[in-house]
Amino acid sequence: MMNIGVAGTGYVGLVTGVCLAEVGHRVTCLDVSEEKIQLLKSGQSPIYEPGLDDMLQKNIREERLHFTTDRTEAYQNKDMIFIAVGTPEGENGQADLSFVKKVAVEIADTITNDTIVITKSTVPVGTNEMVEDIIRSRTNHTAHAVSNPEFLREGNAIHDAFHGDRIVIGGNYEPAVEKVAALYTPFDIPVVQTDTKSAELIKYASNAFLATKISFINEIANICEFTGANVEAVAKGMGLDKRIGTQFLKAGIGFGGSCFPKDTKALTSMSAEAGYEFRMLNAVLEVNELQHNKLMDKANEYSAIQKGTKAAVLGLAFKPNTDDTRESPAIRIIEELKHKGAEIIAYDPIATDKMKAVFPDLTYTDSLEEALNGAEAAFIITDWAQIKEQAPAFFTSHMKRPLIFDGRNCFDPGDMLDGGVHYHSIGRSGNSFRMTMST
Ligand SMILES: NC(=O)c1ccc[n+]([C@@H]2O[C@H](COP(=O)([O-])OP(=O)(O)OC[C@H]3O[C@@H](n4cnc5c(N)ncnc54)[C@H](O)[C@@H]3O)[C@@H](O)[C@H]2O)c1
């Protein structure tokens, strides 16, 4: 059993703390947000993540998991301290390390014993060295820095903690790396042990590669629209090649969320700073930017939105099964619709509260029916099951004008046409996806 401190109780810090407590460690989670800590102390999670609430409450009850705003409680007498604070996009696309630096200073000024400081936040190459330097410059206690980037997928975070594809641990002091590796033994996940800089880069390279797959299939979708091919068929035919794989080949309105946009920008910025121009990643970002306009471009083609048009925005989270709206493509669509003077109603089953922070004056609902009642156009932004399970008749019966712009290809265009819906999606030129396969 280890005594562990965790700085930051966001998606990463909270899931890390809860899962380490679940396997028997004694964990103290710290946040600067009094509100979050009060909520967590009462056993409620400030974020939506399937399975998290039960595990949180169980470990609080069994006294392995504690929450505090007091740095002494979180950092003193700990075998290890995780840094899981945000690394948002800086002014010029670089990772803003101010939160990480602040935590390093706070750890240095609080610890009363030697410890291991593990960075879970996504940080540029060289950051762990910097953390170690900051701590060394302020205290005589030793704090070995170990890089341990996080790969959880929001909406699957608990599952991923126990069944992830790999755990990456990077450090230049072998005993510290071994100690961190031992921490993960109960998870039975392959561990990649490497040097600190490589571990830091693995995280950015992984996210950049996935973002590249998305922009690639979106480019193919655009070619499909010009040529009459169907991107779903193309993706399936490509993805069955095991070297390519089926995941992240879903055409849509581009990637969003708190990681891909900022991490791809941070990697291009980090490369440029190192003297190398990452040409391909610049193109990935440019394609994504254009893709965000796709639905509105289509709506403009049909002059679908005029002043006063009743428009439903279906889905606000950047993907299903999370309430995270950071960098969601819904933001751009809502801004455009507002600009055109549309009468907007925004639907999401769980993320409306988070979007209220961005657009406080919008009309929100968690009822799909209410969103569609009397609507003259609907924009599908998140492929929530609640949306995908509907039949065309659901749209024709509720909407004043059944006109749908689907940024997630939730429906078969042929079925929608047969059902009387004017349906526009990505990369399918109105074709049904009817591909047969012999086994
Ligand atoms: N969200 C994801 O899916 C995901 C996945 C992998 C990696 N990451 C990376 O993990 C890091 C954290 O991401 P997140 O989504 O959990 O962020 P988040 O914004 O949800 O949480 C960060 C938390 O840190 C707290 N904090 C800030 N300063 C602090 C301090 N001095 N002491 C204690 N707490 C402090 C904030 O109040 C906040 O609650 C980022 O670098 C991100 O890129 C995120």
The ligand as an SDF file (V2000), in Angstrom:
LIG
                    3D

 44 48  0  0  0  0  0  0  0  0999 V2000
   -9.5710   14.8450  -20.1060 N   0  0  0  0  0  0  0  0  0  0  0  0
   -8.9880   13.8580  -20.7660 C   0  0  0  0  0  0  0  0  0  0  0  0
   -9.6380   13.0410  -21.4180 O   0  0  0  0  0  0  0  0  0  0  0  0
   -7.4940   13.6900  -20.7330 C   0  0  0  0  0  0  0  0  0  0  0  0
   -6.9210   12.4900  -21.1980 C   0  0  0  0  0  0  0  0  0  0  0  0
   -5.5380   12.3470  -21.1510 C   0  0  0  0  0  0  0  0  0  0  0  0
   -4.7510   13.3750  -20.6930 C   0  0  0  0  0  0  0  0  0  0  0  0
   -5.3190   14.5420  -20.2740 N   0  0  0  0  0  0  0  0  0  0  0  0
   -4.4400   15.5930  -19.7610 C   0  0  0  0  0  0  0  0  0  0  0  0
   -4.5140   15.5950  -18.3280 O   0  0  0  0  0  0  0  0  0  0  0  0
   -4.4170   16.9260  -17.8240 C   0  0  0  0  0  0  0  0  0  0  0  0
   -5.6450   17.2580  -16.9900 C   0  0  0  0  0  0  0  0  0  0  0  0
   -6.7900   17.2050  -17.8240 O   0  0  0  0  0  0  0  0  0  0  0  0
   -8.2700   17.2390  -17.2250 P   0  0  0  0  0  0  0  0  0  0  0  0
   -9.1960   17.0830  -18.3730 O   0  0  0  0  0  0  0  0  0  0  0  0
   -8.3570   16.2900  -16.0810 O   0  0  0  0  0  0  0  0  0  0  0  0
   -8.3050   18.7480  -16.6720 O   0  0  0  0  0  0  0  0  0  0  0  0
   -9.4150   19.4780  -15.8030 P   0  0  0  0  0  0  0  0  0  0  0  0
   -9.4000   20.8790  -16.2210 O   0  0  0  0  0  0  0  0  0  0  0  0
  -10.6900   18.6750  -15.8460 O   0  0  0  0  0  0  0  0  0  0  0  0
   -8.8520   19.3550  -14.2990 O   0  0  0  0  0  0  0  0  0  0  0  0
   -7.7490   20.0450  -13.7980 C   0  0  0  0  0  0  0  0  0  0  0  0
   -7.9970   20.3160  -12.3110 C   0  0  0  0  0  0  0  0  0  0  0  0
   -6.7970   20.8390  -11.7130 O   0  0  0  0  0  0  0  0  0  0  0  0
   -7.1780   21.7640  -10.7110 C   0  0  0  0  0  0  0  0  0  0  0  0
   -6.0390   22.5960  -10.3410 N   0  0  0  0  0  0  0  0  0  0  0  0
   -5.5190   23.6710  -10.9940 C   0  0  0  0  0  0  0  0  0  0  0  0
   -4.4620   24.1640  -10.3090 N   0  0  0  0  0  0  0  0  0  0  0  0
   -4.2900   23.3950   -9.2160 C   0  0  0  0  0  0  0  0  0  0  0  0
   -3.3660   23.3880   -8.1370 C   0  0  0  0  0  0  0  0  0  0  0  0
   -2.4030   24.3090   -8.0600 N   0  0  0  0  0  0  0  0  0  0  0  0
   -3.4870   22.4430   -7.1900 N   0  0  0  0  0  0  0  0  0  0  0  0
   -4.4530   21.5190   -7.2390 C   0  0  0  0  0  0  0  0  0  0  0  0
   -5.3820   21.4670   -8.2420 N   0  0  0  0  0  0  0  0  0  0  0  0
   -5.2910   22.3880   -9.2050 C   0  0  0  0  0  0  0  0  0  0  0  0
   -8.3380   22.5100  -11.3560 C   0  0  0  0  0  0  0  0  0  0  0  0
   -9.1350   23.1840  -10.4090 O   0  0  0  0  0  0  0  0  0  0  0  0
   -9.0790   21.3500  -12.0510 C   0  0  0  0  0  0  0  0  0  0  0  0
  -10.0770   20.7940  -11.1970 O   0  0  0  0  0  0  0  0  0  0  0  0
   -4.2250   17.8130  -19.0490 C   0  0  0  0  0  0  0  0  0  0  0  0
   -2.8650   17.9790  -19.2700 O   0  0  0  0  0  0  0  0  0  0  0  0
   -4.8310   16.9900  -20.1740 C   0  0  0  0  0  0  0  0  0  0  0  0
   -4.2860   17.3080  -21.4260 O   0  0  0  0  0  0  0  0  0  0  0  0
   -6.6690   14.7140  -20.2660 C   0  0  0  0  0  0  0  0  0  0  0  0
  1  2  1  0
  2  3  2  0
  2  4  1  0
  4  5  1  0
  4 44  2  0
  5  6  2  0
  6  7  1  0
  7  8  2  0
  8  9  1  0
  8 44  1  0
  9 10  1  0
  9 42  1  0
 10 11  1  0
 11 12  1  0
 11 40  1  0
 12 13  1  0
 13 14  1  0
 14 15  2  0
 14 16  1  0
 14 17  1  0
 17 18  1  0
 18 19  2  0
 18 20  1  0
 18 21  1  0
 21 22  1  0
 22 23  1  0
 23 24  1  0
 23 38  1  0
 24 25  1  0
 25 26  1  0
 25 36  1  0
 26 27  1  0
 26 35  1  0
 27 28  2  0
 28 29  1  0
 29 30  1  0
 29 35  2  0
 30 31  1  0
 30 32  2  0
 32 33  1  0
 33 34  2  0
 34 35  1  0
 36 37  1  0
 36 38  1  0
 38 39  1  0
 40 41  1  0
 40 42  1  0
 42 43  1  0
M  CHG  2   8   1  16  -1
M  END
$$$$
